[in-house]
Amino acid sequence: MTAGVLTWRPMGADDVPAWARLLAAAEEVDDTGEHFSEDDLRDELADPALDLPADSVAVMDGTELVAYQITMRPGDTAGVGRAMGSHGVVHPRWRRRGIGTALVRRGLDRASEAGATLMVRVPEGDAGAAAVCAAAGLRAVRWWSDLRRDLAAPVAPVVLPDGVEVASLGPDYDHDRWDEPLRAAHNVAFAQHWGSSRVSAESWRALRTGVSAFRAAYSAVALADGEIAAYVLGYEYPTSGAGRELYVATVGTLPRWRGRGLAGALLNHVLAAAQADGFTTSVLTVDSQNATGALGVYERVGYAPYRRAVTWIS
């Protein structure tokens, strides 16, 4: 394919349709299992913590979006220190032309300006992305397992310790009631979780409970004396097949409640609700080196690993 000079410019809301097409084309080759609607992408660009002129780039061949990159605001990150996350994609037809290398270098420059480490997560089987990261001096440091559960299989009854009750967050989610308690619980539960940073109130709503993919009916909390002891947040994204898939984005248990079965009970609660409403599968991602035994919890609920990704850092 021949092309003129590529244009590099910040992303904007008008790029969403082209961005969705780019991601769909990449998914046909990369098979990450990630599918995003235009509404999902608009939600991401609306994050108040994102400075699009500084934090994003669209690589254009005329009117065609051939690659993109978004870098996140740096923050104190457990296990890493000050870090800046970054994600991007190059269209399969445009790979091996140096665009990915240039995007990684741009990310490194942005991180250096902020006095931060660059963090990039790529599929374990993507040899090209791994080669680009390695050539730029990044190191593979953490592995993540994607797990899947077939919802045709029975879901176990919910069993909770005395004094603990389950509260569903839907179907009508109450932001005023739940956003701040959930955010506070999350920041405590994930304070020592590798790669995690504190979430601000603005970003919590913008990226967690205010996005179009959030499904409050398949999200729940475990309450002890009225306080959140554990929580599960569920989302629904487009799939490549005919069935509905529940994506469990976050499972958190406060430290003093760990080892008492709350995460498994909440998962059974939301899985039973999803099963009753016709979902066919559920997926989630777990840190393969998680020290809290999360993988075992998920396997006991019926999830099984099927794919991995790798975090590279500078």
Phi, psi and omega in degrees: 000134176263155181204156175278198180289132179284144178256132177248122182210164178295154175280158176213174183301329180292345180276353187303312179301317178293324178296316178299319179294320178299313181295322179295320179294320179293322182295329178299332181262317189277333178051054177276347185082007182259126179227130184233136174278168176297325177297320178300318183288324175298321177302318182294318181291339182276359179303121182295343178278354184264123175259092188304317179300326182264329191258359183225156174214135172250128179260116189245138165250094188067242179261002181267128174278113184256347178192160175210164172210140171233131174248143182263159178300131181292151178203170177289122189239127182302131177082351184236323188100212179288121186220155178233119177279154180212143172219151181191168181213143170249134179303137182309325181289344185251010181281162181064033175238008179091000181291314179299319178299317179295323179293317178297318178297321176298317177299319178296320178296317179298316180294318180298318178299328182268001183065038186232164172272139176273135178238128180227132177249130181227155176301140182301326183275001182272089184296325180295314179296320178298319180295320179297315180297314181296318180295332179276359178092008177281158180239138174283121188233343185212140182244143184233134181254129170273132181241149180229145174232130176280120182277005169286338178282150181300150176254132183291154176298154177279124179235122182235153174296158176302140178087000180244136178230155178264136173234121174288149179267001182217187016281338180261105184283136180255099182300318183296326181283320195248334189303308185290317175300322178293316180298317179297317179296318180298314182295331175283313184298326185253014183301325182252010182279123185306130176087358183265148175232158177299142180257129179282165179298319180296313183289330179302309181290319185295324187247350184246292188258355180255001182275156184294336182279347182295135180238094182297331181293340179243035176227147186203163175232152168258124184251135174233117185054037177081356181255149180287122175258333179199162182203156176224132178243125182248149182221160177227123178242164175301154177234166178276346181253193184271336186276164176271144183232127176269120176263114177272102187280325186216130172233117182230140174231131178295145189310317185287350180255002182290152179079013183241013172084011184290317182297315179297321180294317179294321177298316177298324179298310183286327178294321178297320179294317179294319178300316181296333182263011172094008173294144182257335180215164170224144179228157173202170180236138180229143173294118183297339180253018180303129185274355184267001180080024184299320182302318179297321178300313183292321179294323179293334178278347176118002177281152177221140180294145176218353182196157180226158174228164185231135171265128175251141178229156180275000000 
